[in-house]
């Protein structure tokens, strides 16, 4: 069995054919897609977080709203850029949304992806202290976030508070949501950051690209990243079993509309290599084929086999109904043959 969900970038534009022409369209349709995904039997609704772009940016109102409309499906992010976050304020938002959702949040966090602007975090009021980098800031913010959602008490109480304090001694962030600490994921772009995530006790979220560290096919490098992560987890001595997710673009062609969108022309049927943020990266291929062909192609993907969770990147601008169809097609025509259902 494998958990299968969707990952939406939450684009909107006035381009021809777009069913999301405004931020309002994207937000409301994202909630509707979470509901539809739950109805067709998917396990997760995950959303990207990008600043300064016509895409989803503030995840917690969306996660809380989707949590109030659904009852079973996991709700997550992939990923929140921790260079932009006040970890205490984020802890309050995250716990509140998790309580509304009944403990179903799965929050992916990381250093973030290439941006629309130069040093965008500066406009949010954040800069790296002398002698450190913004990658250090992201990791430090993550460390604080993990501690406070786990109940750390650190704030000196007022001896004459407006309301009686619940206990003597330092106070912590409220509300607290039990179990949230075990549902934080780190988006790792390299083997070393995956190992670091394991040492910190976070789940692993690996995307459709990573640093090219060997020249091997993407799925092989990603499988090795997962193995390094699990080895580091075992060495750290954590008590629970970790979770690992990978993302893929996968489309089962089962009707004429699928064929029109994904059945012809040029497709990324092989990995791509390039430079991103000054490092050489490998980008994983996309999959689009009739179910019998797709089953055999996916059977060869070593990283999907190694992960317990698969996130399907969806073309959100094609609307809720079509994306629900994409999910249902894979769950019905592909997943059972691969032992995922």
KOLMARVO-16640 format. One record per residue (C-alpha): y, z, x; residue number from 1. Coordinates in Angstrom, 2 decimals, padded with zeros to 5 digits. Layout:
BEGIN
{Y Y&Z Z&X X&seq NUM} .
...
This chain:
BEGIN
{Y 000.00&Z 000.00&X 000.00&seq 1} .
{Y 003.51&Z -000.78&X 001.16&seq 2} .
{Y 006.85&Z 000.23&X -000.37&seq 3} .
{Y 008.81&Z -002.91&X -001.24&seq 4} .
{Y 012.50&Z -002.95&X -002.09&seq 5} .
{Y 015.57&Z -005.12&X -001.83&seq 6} .
{Y 018.54&Z -005.06&X 000.54&seq 7} .
{Y 021.80&Z -006.51&X -000.77&seq 8} .
{Y 024.88&Z -007.38&X 001.27&seq 9} .
{Y 026.94&Z -007.27&X -001.92&seq 10} .
{Y 028.99&Z -010.41&X -001.32&seq 11} .
{Y 031.57&Z -011.68&X -003.78&seq 12} .
{Y 033.59&Z -014.91&X -003.74&seq 13} .
{Y 035.05&Z -017.61&X -005.98&seq 14} .
{Y 032.76&Z -020.25&X -004.49&seq 15} .
{Y 031.00&Z -022.64&X -006.88&seq 16} .
{Y 027.79&Z -021.16&X -008.23&seq 17} .
{Y 028.65&Z -017.57&X -007.35&seq 18} .
{Y 027.87&Z -015.11&X -010.11&seq 19} .
{Y 029.80&Z -012.37&X -008.29&seq 20} .
{Y 033.46&Z -013.32&X -008.26&seq 21} .
{Y 034.97&Z -009.88&X -007.82&seq 22} .
{Y 034.24&Z -006.44&X -006.43&seq 23} .
{Y 033.69&Z -005.26&X -009.99&seq 24} .
{Y 031.04&Z -007.95&X -010.49&seq 25} .
{Y 029.18&Z -006.88&X -007.36&seq 26} .
{Y 029.25&Z -003.17&X -008.13&seq 27} .
{Y 028.12&Z -003.52&X -011.74&seq 28} .
{Y 025.47&Z -006.12&X -010.91&seq 29} .
{Y 024.18&Z -003.95&X -008.06&seq 30} .
{Y 023.51&Z -001.18&X -010.58&seq 31} .
{Y 021.87&Z -003.68&X -012.94&seq 32} .
{Y 019.70&Z -005.06&X -010.14&seq 33} .
{Y 018.49&Z -001.56&X -009.25&seq 34} .
{Y 017.48&Z -001.10&X -012.90&seq 35} .
{Y 015.79&Z -004.52&X -013.00&seq 36} .
{Y 013.99&Z -003.88&X -009.70&seq 37} .
{Y 012.58&Z -000.66&X -011.07&seq 38} .
{Y 011.42&Z -002.47&X -014.21&seq 39} .
{Y 009.49&Z -005.15&X -012.26&seq 40} .
{Y 007.78&Z -002.52&X -010.09&seq 41} .
{Y 009.81&Z -002.55&X -006.87&seq 42} .
{Y 010.19&Z 000.68&X -004.91&seq 43} .
{Y 013.68&Z 000.56&X -003.43&seq 44} .
{Y 017.27&Z -000.59&X -003.95&seq 45} .
{Y 019.21&Z -000.65&X -000.68&seq 46} .
{Y 022.76&Z -001.78&X 000.00&seq 47} .
{Y 024.61&Z -002.88&X 003.11&seq 48} .
{Y 027.93&Z -001.25&X 004.02&seq 49} .
{Y 030.67&Z -003.42&X 005.57&seq 50} .
{Y 034.37&Z -002.63&X 005.90&seq 51} .
{Y 037.28&Z -005.11&X 005.67&seq 52} .
{Y 035.10&Z -007.73&X 003.95&seq 53} .
{Y 034.39&Z -009.01&X 000.45&seq 54} .
{Y 031.20&Z -006.96&X 000.47&seq 55} .
{Y 030.05&Z -003.50&X -000.55&seq 56} .
{Y 031.86&Z -000.82&X 001.47&seq 57} .
{Y 031.75&Z 002.63&X -000.18&seq 58} .
{Y 028.11&Z 003.44&X -000.96&seq 59} .
{Y 028.11&Z 006.84&X -002.62&seq 60} .
{Y 029.73&Z 005.99&X -005.97&seq 61} .
{Y 027.30&Z 003.06&X -006.24&seq 62} .
{Y 024.26&Z 005.15&X -005.30&seq 63} .
{Y 025.24&Z 007.89&X -007.76&seq 64} .
{Y 025.72&Z 005.37&X -010.58&seq 65} .
{Y 022.41&Z 003.64&X -009.83&seq 66} .
{Y 020.75&Z 007.04&X -009.62&seq 67} .
{Y 021.99&Z 007.93&X -013.08&seq 68} .
{Y 020.63&Z 004.65&X -014.50&seq 69} .
{Y 017.18&Z 004.75&X -012.88&seq 70} .
{Y 014.40&Z 007.30&X -012.68&seq 71} .
{Y 011.85&Z 006.26&X -010.01&seq 72} .
{Y 013.21&Z 003.77&X -007.52&seq 73} .
{Y 014.47&Z 004.84&X -004.08&seq 74} .
{Y 018.19&Z 004.24&X -003.46&seq 75} .
{Y 019.50&Z 003.69&X 000.02&seq 76} .
{Y 021.86&Z 002.13&X 002.53&seq 77} .
{Y 021.25&Z -000.22&X 005.40&seq 78} .
{Y 023.39&Z 000.97&X 007.16&seq 79} .
{Y 026.43&Z 003.29&X 007.04&seq 80} .
{Y 028.56&Z 002.82&X 010.18&seq 81} .
{Y 028.98&Z 006.33&X 011.54&seq 82} .
{Y 032.01&Z 005.34&X 013.62&seq 83} .
{Y 033.97&Z 005.38&X 010.36&seq 84} .
{Y 032.67&Z 008.58&X 008.82&seq 85} .
{Y 033.89&Z 012.15&X 008.53&seq 86} .
{Y 030.42&Z 013.76&X 008.66&seq 87} .
{Y 031.41&Z 016.79&X 006.55&seq 88} .
{Y 032.95&Z 014.76&X 003.74&seq 89} .
{Y 029.99&Z 012.36&X 003.92&seq 90} .
{Y 027.60&Z 015.32&X 003.63&seq 91} .
{Y 029.27&Z 016.43&X 000.39&seq 92} .
{Y 029.16&Z 012.89&X -001.05&seq 93} .
{Y 025.57&Z 012.33&X 000.02&seq 94} .
{Y 024.29&Z 015.59&X -001.43&seq 95} .
{Y 026.11&Z 015.01&X -004.73&seq 96} .
{Y 024.71&Z 011.49&X -005.08&seq 97} .
{Y 021.23&Z 012.69&X -004.13&seq 98} .
{Y 021.32&Z 015.44&X -006.76&seq 99} .
{Y 022.43&Z 012.95&X -009.42&seq 100} .
{Y 019.52&Z 010.69&X -008.38&seq 101} .
{Y 017.00&Z 013.51&X -008.42&seq 102} .
{Y 016.35&Z 013.47&X -004.68&seq 103} .
{Y 015.75&Z 009.72&X -004.31&seq 104} .
{Y 018.35&Z 008.78&X -001.66&seq 105} .
{Y 017.17&Z 007.14&X 001.58&seq 106} .
{Y 020.27&Z 006.84&X 003.77&seq 107} .
{Y 020.31&Z 004.42&X 006.67&seq 108} .
{Y 022.98&Z 005.21&X 009.26&seq 109} .
{Y 023.82&Z 003.73&X 012.65&seq 110} .
{Y 026.51&Z 002.61&X 015.06&seq 111} .
{Y 027.23&Z -000.34&X 012.80&seq 112} .
{Y 027.23&Z -004.12&X 013.10&seq 113} .
{Y 029.83&Z -006.64&X 014.34&seq 114} .
{Y 033.05&Z -006.22&X 012.41&seq 115} .
{Y 035.58&Z -008.38&X 010.59&seq 116} .
{Y 038.41&Z -006.82&X 012.60&seq 117} .
{Y 038.96&Z -005.47&X 016.09&seq 118} .
{Y 038.23&Z -001.74&X 016.40&seq 119} .
{Y 038.39&Z -001.25&X 012.65&seq 120} .
{Y 037.57&Z 002.45&X 012.91&seq 121} .
{Y 040.99&Z 003.07&X 014.49&seq 122} .
{Y 042.68&Z 002.35&X 011.17&seq 123} .
{Y 040.45&Z 005.00&X 009.59&seq 124} .
{Y 041.82&Z 007.50&X 012.09&seq 125} .
{Y 038.94&Z 007.57&X 014.60&seq 126} .
{Y 038.92&Z 006.85&X 018.34&seq 127} .
{Y 036.62&Z 007.79&X 021.17&seq 128} .
{Y 037.67&Z 010.77&X 023.28&seq 129} .
{Y 038.37&Z 010.03&X 026.93&seq 130} .
{Y 035.16&Z 009.44&X 028.83&seq 131} .
{Y 033.10&Z 008.48&X 025.78&seq 132} .
{Y 032.47&Z 005.40&X 023.63&seq 133} .
{Y 032.44&Z 004.80&X 019.91&seq 134} .
{Y 028.65&Z 004.59&X 020.15&seq 135} .
{Y 028.80&Z 008.19&X 021.38&seq 136} .
{Y 031.09&Z 009.06&X 018.46&seq 137} .
{Y 028.61&Z 007.53&X 016.00&seq 138} .
{Y 025.74&Z 009.56&X 017.44&seq 139} .
{Y 027.80&Z 012.76&X 017.52&seq 140} .
{Y 028.92&Z 012.26&X 013.92&seq 141} .
{Y 025.30&Z 011.69&X 012.95&seq 142} .
{Y 024.27&Z 014.90&X 014.68&seq 143} .
{Y 026.88&Z 016.91&X 012.78&seq 144} .
{Y 025.88&Z 015.24&X 009.51&seq 145} .
{Y 022.21&Z 016.10&X 010.05&seq 146} .
{Y 023.01&Z 019.74&X 010.77&seq 147} .
{Y 025.26&Z 020.33&X 007.78&seq 148} .
{Y 022.97&Z 018.66&X 005.22&seq 149} .
{Y 020.24&Z 020.91&X 006.63&seq 150} .
{Y 022.19&Z 024.00&X 005.66&seq 151} .
{Y 024.12&Z 024.87&X 008.83&seq 152} .
{Y 026.73&Z 027.62&X 008.27&seq 153} .
{Y 029.72&Z 027.27&X 010.56&seq 154} .
{Y 033.02&Z 027.90&X 008.69&seq 155} .
{Y 034.68&Z 031.31&X 009.00&seq 156} .
{Y 035.13&Z 032.79&X 005.51&seq 157} .
{Y 038.49&Z 033.90&X 004.17&seq 158} .
{Y 038.48&Z 037.71&X 003.81&seq 159} .
{Y 040.45&Z 037.25&X 000.58&seq 160} .
{Y 038.88&Z 034.15&X -001.02&seq 161} .
{Y 039.91&Z 032.70&X -004.35&seq 162} .
{Y 036.31&Z 033.12&X -005.55&seq 163} .
{Y 033.61&Z 035.50&X -004.28&seq 164} .
{Y 031.53&Z 034.02&X -001.46&seq 165} .
{Y 027.80&Z 033.60&X -002.22&seq 166} .
{Y 026.74&Z 035.49&X 000.91&seq 167} .
{Y 028.25&Z 037.28&X 003.90&seq 168} .
{Y 028.98&Z 035.42&X 007.11&seq 169} .
{Y 029.90&Z 031.77&X 007.80&seq 170} .
{Y 029.84&Z 029.20&X 005.01&seq 171} .
{Y 028.43&Z 025.67&X 004.97&seq 172} .
{Y 028.99&Z 022.46&X 003.07&seq 173} .
{Y 028.23&Z 022.44&X -000.65&seq 174} .
{Y 026.40&Z 021.14&X -002.51&seq 175} .
{Y 023.10&Z 021.10&X -000.64&seq 176} .
{Y 020.30&Z 018.76&X -001.72&seq 177} .
{Y 016.85&Z 019.98&X -000.60&seq 178} .
{Y 014.87&Z 017.43&X 001.40&seq 179} .
{Y 017.77&Z 015.08&X 002.14&seq 180} .
{Y 017.49&Z 015.74&X 005.89&seq 181} .
{Y 014.03&Z 014.11&X 005.89&seq 182} .
{Y 015.39&Z 011.01&X 004.16&seq 183} .
{Y 017.88&Z 009.90&X 006.82&seq 184} .
{Y 017.10&Z 006.69&X 008.73&seq 185} .
{Y 018.60&Z 005.31&X 011.93&seq 186} .
{Y 019.19&Z 001.56&X 012.15&seq 187} .
{Y 017.92&Z 000.77&X 015.65&seq 188} .
{Y 018.76&Z -002.47&X 017.43&seq 189} .
{Y 016.77&Z -001.73&X 020.58&seq 190} .
{Y 013.67&Z 000.08&X 021.76&seq 191} .
{Y 015.72&Z 002.86&X 023.35&seq 192} .
{Y 017.70&Z 003.61&X 020.19&seq 193} .
{Y 014.45&Z 003.69&X 018.22&seq 194} .
{Y 013.11&Z 006.28&X 020.65&seq 195} .
{Y 016.34&Z 008.29&X 020.31&seq 196} .
{Y 016.01&Z 008.19&X 016.51&seq 197} .
{Y 012.48&Z 009.58&X 016.78&seq 198} .
{Y 013.67&Z 012.39&X 019.03&seq 199} .
{Y 016.30&Z 013.33&X 016.43&seq 200} .
{Y 013.74&Z 013.38&X 013.62&seq 201} .
{Y 015.13&Z 010.40&X 011.72&seq 202} .
{Y 013.14&Z 007.62&X 010.07&seq 203} .
{Y 013.39&Z 004.14&X 011.62&seq 204} .
{Y 015.17&Z 001.20&X 009.99&seq 205} .
{Y 014.72&Z -002.08&X 011.85&seq 206} .
{Y 016.55&Z -005.15&X 010.60&seq 207} .
{Y 016.22&Z -008.93&X 010.92&seq 208} .
{Y 017.57&Z -008.87&X 014.46&seq 209} .
{Y 017.21&Z -006.75&X 017.57&seq 210} .
{Y 018.07&Z -006.85&X 021.23&seq 211} .
{Y 015.91&Z -009.40&X 023.03&seq 212} .
{Y 014.04&Z -007.24&X 025.52&seq 213} .
{Y 011.11&Z -009.46&X 026.48&seq 214} .
{Y 011.58&Z -013.02&X 025.23&seq 215} .
{Y 008.58&Z -012.61&X 022.92&seq 216} .
{Y 008.63&Z -013.58&X 019.23&seq 217} .
{Y 010.81&Z -011.34&X 017.08&seq 218} .
{Y 007.97&Z -009.83&X 015.07&seq 219} .
{Y 006.11&Z -008.92&X 018.27&seq 220} .
{Y 009.16&Z -007.25&X 019.81&seq 221} .
{Y 009.80&Z -005.40&X 016.57&seq 222} .
{Y 006.19&Z -004.23&X 016.40&seq 223} .
{Y 006.49&Z -002.88&X 019.93&seq 224} .
{Y 009.73&Z -001.14&X 018.95&seq 225} .
{Y 007.87&Z 000.56&X 016.09&seq 226} .
{Y 005.08&Z 001.61&X 018.44&seq 227} .
{Y 007.59&Z 003.10&X 020.90&seq 228} .
{Y 009.26&Z 004.95&X 018.03&seq 229} .
{Y 006.00&Z 006.42&X 016.74&seq 230} .
{Y 004.95&Z 007.48&X 020.25&seq 231} .
{Y 008.28&Z 009.26&X 020.74&seq 232} .
{Y 007.94&Z 010.90&X 017.33&seq 233} .
{Y 004.52&Z 012.28&X 018.23&seq 234} .
{Y 005.79&Z 013.50&X 021.60&seq 235} .
{Y 008.71&Z 015.29&X 019.90&seq 236} .
{Y 006.24&Z 017.28&X 017.81&seq 237} .
{Y 007.81&Z 016.75&X 014.40&seq 238} .
{Y 005.64&Z 018.09&X 011.60&seq 239} .
{Y 006.08&Z 015.38&X 008.96&seq 240} .
{Y 005.03&Z 011.73&X 009.06&seq 241} .
{Y 007.93&Z 009.37&X 009.82&seq 242} .
{Y 008.79&Z 006.32&X 007.78&seq 243} .
{Y 009.55&Z 002.86&X 009.15&seq 244} .
{Y 011.18&Z -000.07&X 007.38&seq 245} .
{Y 011.69&Z -003.70&X 008.37&seq 246} .
{Y 013.83&Z -006.30&X 006.60&seq 247} .
{Y 012.94&Z -009.92&X 005.88&seq 248} .
{Y 014.18&Z -012.91&X 003.91&seq 249} .
{Y 011.11&Z -013.91&X 001.86&seq 250} .
{Y 011.04&Z -016.27&X -001.11&seq 251} .
{Y 007.92&Z -017.22&X -003.03&seq 252} .
{Y 008.42&Z -020.69&X -004.50&seq 253} .
{Y 006.87&Z -020.58&X -007.96&seq 254} .
{Y 009.19&Z -022.73&X -010.10&seq 255} .
{Y 011.71&Z -025.56&X -009.96&seq 256} .
{Y 014.67&Z -023.22&X -009.49&seq 257} .
{Y 013.03&Z -021.65&X -006.44&seq 258} .
{Y 012.32&Z -025.12&X -005.12&seq 259} .
{Y 015.93&Z -026.19&X -005.65&seq 260} .
{Y 017.28&Z -023.16&X -003.79&seq 261} .
{Y 014.71&Z -022.75&X -001.02&seq 262} .
{Y 012.16&Z -025.53&X -001.12&seq 263} .
{Y 013.90&Z -028.27&X 000.82&seq 264} .
{Y 016.22&Z -028.95&X 003.72&seq 265} .
{Y 016.43&Z -026.96&X 006.90&seq 266} .
{Y 015.00&Z -023.44&X 006.93&seq 267} .
{Y 014.86&Z -020.90&X 009.72&seq 268} .
{Y 011.12&Z -021.27&X 010.30&seq 269} .
{Y 011.36&Z -020.03&X 013.88&seq 270} .
{Y 013.18&Z -017.19&X 015.62&seq 271} .
{Y 016.69&Z -017.74&X 016.90&seq 272} .
{Y 018.12&Z -016.35&X 020.14&seq 273} .
{Y 021.81&Z -015.76&X 020.75&seq 274} .
{Y 024.50&Z -013.35&X 021.92&seq 275} .
{Y 025.96&Z -010.72&X 019.61&seq 276} .
{Y 028.25&Z -007.86&X 020.66&seq 277} .
{Y 027.75&Z -008.90&X 024.31&seq 278} .
{Y 023.96&Z -008.55&X 024.32&seq 279} .
{Y 021.23&Z -011.12&X 023.96&seq 280} .
{Y 019.62&Z -010.80&X 020.53&seq 281} .
{Y 016.64&Z -012.30&X 018.75&seq 282} .
{Y 016.97&Z -013.11&X 015.05&seq 283} .
{Y 013.85&Z -013.17&X 012.91&seq 284} .
{Y 012.84&Z -016.20&X 010.89&seq 285} .
{Y 013.07&Z -016.57&X 007.12&seq 286} .
{Y 010.07&Z -017.24&X 004.86&seq 287} .
{Y 010.10&Z -019.62&X 001.89&seq 288} .
{Y 006.93&Z -021.30&X 000.64&seq 289} .
{Y 004.40&Z -021.46&X -002.18&seq 290} .
{Y 002.50&Z -018.17&X -002.48&seq 291} .
{Y -000.73&Z -019.30&X -000.80&seq 292} .
{Y 001.18&Z -020.55&X 002.25&seq 293} .
{Y 003.46&Z -017.51&X 002.26&seq 294} .
{Y 000.50&Z -015.13&X 002.24&seq 295} .
{Y -000.93&Z -016.66&X 005.40&seq 296} .
{Y 002.46&Z -016.70&X 007.14&seq 297} .
{Y 003.16&Z -013.06&X 006.35&seq 298} .
{Y -000.33&Z -012.03&X 007.42&seq 299} .
{Y 000.70&Z -013.00&X 010.97&seq 300} .
{Y 003.88&Z -010.87&X 011.00&seq 301} .
{Y 002.92&Z -007.89&X 013.18&seq 302} .
{Y 006.03&Z -005.83&X 012.42&seq 303} .
{Y 005.60&Z -006.03&X 008.66&seq 304} .
{Y 002.02&Z -004.88&X 009.13&seq 305} .
{Y 003.19&Z -001.93&X 011.24&seq 306} .
{Y 005.89&Z -000.76&X 008.80&seq 307} .
{Y 005.35&Z 001.27&X 005.64&seq 308} .
{Y 008.43&Z -000.17&X 003.91&seq 309} .
{Y 009.57&Z -003.79&X 003.51&seq 310} .
{Y 013.13&Z -004.57&X 002.42&seq 311} .
{Y 013.75&Z -008.05&X 001.04&seq 312} .
{Y 017.24&Z -009.39&X 001.72&seq 313} .
{Y 018.43&Z -010.92&X -001.55&seq 314} .
{Y 021.08&Z -013.58&X -002.29&seq 315} .
{Y 023.10&Z -011.32&X -004.58&seq 316} .
{Y 025.57&Z -014.08&X -005.51&seq 317} .
{Y 022.79&Z -015.83&X -007.45&seq 318} .
{Y 022.88&Z -013.04&X -010.03&seq 319} .
{Y 020.71&Z -010.23&X -011.34&seq 320} .
{Y 018.18&Z -012.29&X -013.26&seq 321} .
{Y 017.34&Z -014.60&X -010.38&seq 322} .
{Y 017.05&Z -011.79&X -007.86&seq 323} .
{Y 014.82&Z -009.80&X -010.20&seq 324} .
{Y 012.67&Z -012.95&X -010.39&seq 325} .
{Y 012.55&Z -013.12&X -006.56&seq 326} .
{Y 011.28&Z -009.56&X -006.41&seq 327} .
{Y 008.78&Z -009.98&X -009.24&seq 328} .
{Y 007.40&Z -013.20&X -007.72&seq 329} .
{Y 006.61&Z -011.51&X -004.43&seq 330} .
{Y 005.17&Z -008.42&X -006.11&seq 331} .
{Y 002.99&Z -010.51&X -008.41&seq 332} .
{Y 001.95&Z -013.56&X -006.38&seq 333} .
{Y 002.00&Z -012.35&X -002.77&seq 334} .
{Y 001.80&Z -008.56&X -002.35&seq 335} .
{Y -001.67&Z -008.03&X -003.88&seq 336} .
{Y -003.35&Z -010.58&X -001.60&seq 337} .
{Y -001.91&Z -008.79&X 001.45&seq 338} .
{Y -003.04&Z -005.34&X 000.28&seq 339} .
{Y 000.54&Z -004.23&X -000.39&seq 340} .
{Y -000.26&Z -003.62&X -004.06&seq 341} .
